[in-house]
């Protein structure tokens, strides 16, 4: 009986195999395209919010407006924007009488660069050779610069006033080395260093 049972059991096992009862490998189901939903910016704590692009500073807009106004008003062209806080102004007079007014200066982005820019514009505004000696022309160009900054609402810092003072002190010394005998009264305050002259003296005319 036992052997029959074994045989029967064996037959049943073969029968099962014929009938397909034996586990078959499952047919692979067609894969679907996986749809991944991305969270829009701002949804979820792990998403970093994008900051709006910073707008141009209002003060820079003001400096740019001053540049545009001054160049147009005095018919000046910028030959080159300098990276240093220095400048130069000159003009070219043609045979037909045409005058080409040019400057080089730093682009105004702060009080000092604005002061240097307006100083160079000042040379054209007051006219070359109108004031003699040359140190007096420098004085009036600086007066123009500081006066314009104040009237346009630009900040005239102590650094700007010191720059004006030291620049004129250098111009006076240069004029004296070249033989200047009579110093114009406007320049008397600029014969001493900034610290000795004091803030009030250095701002005269500005």
C-alpha positions in Angstrom: 0.0 0.0 0.0 2.8 2.2 0.7 4.4 1.6 -2.6 1.1 2.1 -4.3 0.7 5.3 -2.5 4.1 6.3 -3.5 3.3 5.4 -7.1 0.0 7.2 -7.0 1.6 10.1 -5.5 4.2 10.0 -8.2 1.5 9.8 -10.9 -0.4 12.6 -9.3 2.8 14.7 -9.4 3.3 13.9 -13.1 -0.4 14.6 -13.8 -0.2 17.8 -12.1 2.8 18.7 -14.3 0.8 17.7 -17.4 -2.2 19.7 -16.3 0.0 22.7 -15.7 -0.6 22.9 -12.0 3.2 23.3 -11.5 3.9 26.9 -10.9 4.9 28.7 -14.1 7.0 31.8 -14.4 4.6 34.7 -14.4 4.4 36.5 -17.7 5.9 40.0 -17.4 3.3 42.6 -17.4 3.9 45.5 -19.8 5.5 48.3 -17.9 3.9 51.7 -17.7 5.6 55.0 -18.0 6.2 56.2 -14.5 4.7 59.6 -14.0 6.6 61.6 -11.4 4.8 64.6 -10.1 7.2 67.4 -9.3 6.2 69.9 -6.6 5.9 73.4 -7.7 8.2 75.9 -6.1 7.0 76.8 -2.7 5.1 73.4 -2.0 6.8 71.5 0.8 9.3 72.5 3.3 12.2 71.0 1.4 11.8 73.3 -1.6 13.8 76.4 -1.5 11.9 79.5 -2.5 13.3 81.5 -5.4 14.0 85.1 -4.5 12.9 87.8 -6.9 15.7 89.4 -8.8 17.0 92.4 -7.0 16.1 95.6 -8.7 18.7 98.3 -9.3 19.3 100.5 -6.4 17.4 103.8 -6.4 20.7 105.7 -5.7 22.4 104.3 -8.7 19.4 105.3 -10.8 20.0 108.9 -9.5 23.7 108.8 -10.4 22.9 107.5 -13.9 20.4 110.3 -14.3 23.0 112.9 -13.3 25.5 111.5 -15.8 22.9 111.7 -18.6 21.8 115.2 -17.7 25.3 116.6 -17.4 26.7 115.1 -20.6 23.7 116.4 -22.5 23.7 119.9 -20.9 27.3 120.6 -21.6 27.8 118.6 -24.8 30.4 116.4 -23.3 31.4 112.8 -24.4 33.0 110.2 -22.2 36.0 108.8 -24.0 36.6 106.2 -21.4 35.3 105.2 -17.9 38.3 104.9 -15.6 38.6 102.3 -12.8 40.6 104.7 -10.7 39.4 107.8 -8.9 41.1 110.1 -11.4 40.0 112.1 -14.4 40.9 114.4 -17.2 39.0 116.9 -19.3 40.0 118.4 -22.7 38.6 119.7 -25.9 39.5 119.5 -29.5 38.8 122.5 -31.7 38.5 121.9 -35.5 39.2 124.3 -38.3 35.5 124.8 -39.0 34.9 125.9 -35.4 33.5 122.6 -34.2 34.5 121.8 -30.6 34.7 118.2 -29.3 34.4 118.1 -25.5 35.8 115.0 -23.9 36.4 113.6 -20.4 37.7 110.5 -18.8 36.6 109.8 -15.2 35.2 107.0 -13.1 31.6 106.1 -13.6 29.6 107.7 -10.8 28.6 104.9 -8.3 29.2 106.7 -5.0 30.0 110.2 -3.6 33.7 110.1 -4.6 33.3 108.9 -8.2 30.4 111.4 -8.6 32.6 114.2 -7.4 35.4 113.4 -9.8 33.0 113.1 -12.7 31.4 116.4 -11.9 34.8 118.0 -11.5 35.7 117.1 -15.0 32.4 118.3 -16.3 33.1 121.5 -14.4 36.1 122.2 -16.6 33.8 122.3 -19.6 31.1 124.2 -17.7 33.4 127.1 -16.7 35.5 127.0 -19.8 39.2 126.3 -20.4 41.5 129.3 -19.9 38.8 131.5 -18.3 40.6 131.5 -15.0 44.3 132.0 -14.5 46.5 130.6 -13.1 45.6 127.0 -13.7 45.2 126.3 -10.0 42.4 128.8 -9.9 40.6 126.9 -12.7 41.0 123.8 -10.6 39.4 125.6 -7.7 36.4 126.6 -9.7 36.0 123.2 -11.2 35.9 121.7 -7.7 33.4 124.4 -6.6 31.2 123.4 -9.5 31.4 119.8 -8.5 30.5 120.2 -4.9 27.8 122.8 -5.6 26.2 120.5 -8.2 26.3 117.5 -5.7 24.6 119.6 -3.1 21.9 121.0 -5.4 21.2 117.5 -6.9 20.8 115.9 -3.5 24.0 113.8 -3.7 25.9 113.1 -0.5 29.0 115.3 -0.1 31.1 113.3 2.4 34.1 114.3 4.4 36.2 112.2 2.1 35.0 114.2 -0.9 35.8 117.5 0.9 39.2 116.1 1.8 39.9 115.1 -1.8 39.0 118.6 -2.9 41.3 120.2 -0.3 44.3 117.9 -1.0 43.8 118.3 -4.8 43.8 122.1 -4.6 46.8 122.0 -2.1 48.7 120.0 -4.7 47.7 122.4 -7.5 48.9 125.4 -5.4 52.2 123.8 -4.6 52.7 122.9 -8.3 51.9 126.5 -9.3 54.4 127.9 -6.8 57.1 125.5 -8.0 56.6 126.9 -11.5 57.1 130.4 -10.3 53.6 131.6 -9.1 54.2 134.9 -7.2 50.7 136.1 -6.3 48.3 133.4 -4.9 44.6 134.1 -5.6 42.7 134.8 -2.4 40.3 131.9 -3.0 43.2 129.5 -2.6 44.6 130.8 0.6 42.9 128.1 2.6 44.5 125.3 0.6 48.1 126.0 1.5 47.9 123.8 4.6 47.2 120.0 5.1 43.7 118.9 5.6 44.1 118.2 9.3 45.5 121.6 10.0 43.1 123.5 7.7 40.0 121.9 9.3 36.7 121.0 7.9 35.3 124.5 7.6 38.2 125.9 5.6 38.3 122.9 3.2 34.6 123.4 2.3 34.8 127.0 1.3 33.4 127.5 -2.1 31.7 124.1 -1.9 
